[in-house]
Amino acid sequence: MTSIGRAEFEKLVEQAIDSLPPRFLRHMDNIEVVVEDEPTDEEIRSAGMEPGDVLFGLYQGVPQTKRNTWYGNVLPDRIIIYQRPIQAGSRDRREIRKEIRITLMHEIGHYFGLGEEEISEAGYE
């Protein structure tokens, strides 16, 4: 396990966001990306997993494919990136950076309304 501080981890998340293709960024609205230490049991269950399973990230919100005229004046959707599980599954800083990007892209897929199978086909499993 490689351990880095929160500030450095958040910087890697910011770099991953900045590296997103403009075609994604243009279509992202009312969403925030946050870093938390680790998921709660409730967050793990909401992802369709069992307590004790490893979760690197989570999308919370209304996917763009389900938004319609009622969607407005709502709190931002959230993509949560979990620092401890990513660090625990990484051997070095390079792997942490790679896993952050994969996790971010996976959760953005959910934001755009993609299911697990479609995300897997895109290579962000």
ZIPE-V610875 format. One record per residue. N is the residue number from 0. PHI is phi in radians with two decimals (none if undefined). BURIAL is b if it has 16 or more other ideal C-beta (glycine too) atoms within 10 Angstrom, else e. Layout:
n-><N & N>
phi-><PHI & PHI>
burial-><BURIAL & BURIAL>
//
This chain:
n-><0 & 1 & 2 & 3 & 4 & 5 & 6 & 7 & 8 & 9 & 10 & 11 & 12 & 13 & 14 & 15 & 16 & 17 & 18 & 19 & 20 & 21 & 22 & 23 & 24 & 25 & 26 & 27 & 28 & 29 & 30 & 31 & 32 & 33 & 34 & 35 & 36 & 37 & 38 & 39 & 40 & 41 & 42 & 43 & 44 & 45 & 46 & 47 & 48 & 49 & 50 & 51 & 52 & 53 & 54 & 55 & 56 & 57 & 58 & 59 & 60 & 61 & 62 & 63 & 64 & 65 & 66 & 67 & 68 & 69 & 70 & 71 & 72 & 73 & 74 & 75 & 76 & 77 & 78 & 79 & 80 & 81 & 82 & 83 & 84 & 85 & 86 & 87 & 88 & 89 & 90 & 91 & 92 & 93 & 94 & 95 & 96 & 97 & 98 & 99 & 100 & 101 & 102 & 103 & 104 & 105 & 106 & 107 & 108 & 109 & 110 & 111 & 112 & 113 & 114 & 115 & 116 & 117 & 118 & 119 & 120 & 121 & 122 & 123 & 124>
phi-><none & -1.77 & -2.03 & -2.27 & -1.28 & -1.04 & -1.06 & -1.18 & -1.07 & -1.08 & -1.13 & -1.14 & -1.13 & -1.05 & -1.12 & -1.12 & -1.10 & -1.10 & -1.53 & -1.15 & -1.06 & -0.95 & -1.12 & -1.35 & -1.05 & -1.03 & -1.78 & -1.69 & -2.47 & 1.01 & -2.48 & -2.22 & -1.96 & -2.21 & -1.93 & -2.27 & -1.06 & -2.75 & -1.30 & -1.42 & -1.04 & -1.11 & -1.15 & -1.13 & -1.12 & -1.13 & -1.52 & 1.37 & -1.99 & -1.69 & -0.92 & 1.70 & -1.20 & -1.61 & -2.21 & -1.58 & -2.76 & -2.63 & -1.76 & -2.18 & 2.71 & -1.93 & -1.01 & -0.99 & -1.25 & -1.90 & -1.45 & -2.55 & -1.12 & -1.30 & -1.37 & -3.12 & 0.90 & -2.06 & -1.09 & -1.08 & -1.11 & -2.31 & -1.96 & -1.84 & -1.90 & -1.70 & -1.17 & -1.07 & -1.08 & -1.13 & -1.10 & -1.11 & -1.62 & -2.10 & -1.50 & -2.69 & -1.06 & -1.08 & -1.19 & -1.06 & -1.02 & -1.10 & -1.19 & -1.04 & -1.13 & -1.06 & -1.11 & -1.04 & -1.12 & -1.05 & -1.21 & -1.12 & -0.99 & -1.12 & -0.99 & -1.45 & 1.64 & -1.39 & -1.53 & -1.01 & -1.12 & -1.14 & -1.15 & -1.09 & -1.07 & -1.39 & 1.63 & -2.03 & -1.64>
burial-><e & e & e & e & e & e & e & e & b & b & e & b & b & e & e & b & b & e & e & e & e & e & e & e & e & e & e & b & e & e & b & e & b & e & b & e & e & e & b & e & e & e & b & b & e & e & b & e & e & e & e & e & e & e & b & b & b & b & b & b & b & e & e & b & e & e & b & e & e & e & e & e & e & e & e & e & b & b & b & b & b & b & b & b & b & b & b & e & e & b & e & e & e & e & e & b & b & e & b & b & b & b & b & b & b & b & b & b & b & b & b & e & e & b & e & e & e & e & b & e & e & e & e & b & e>
//
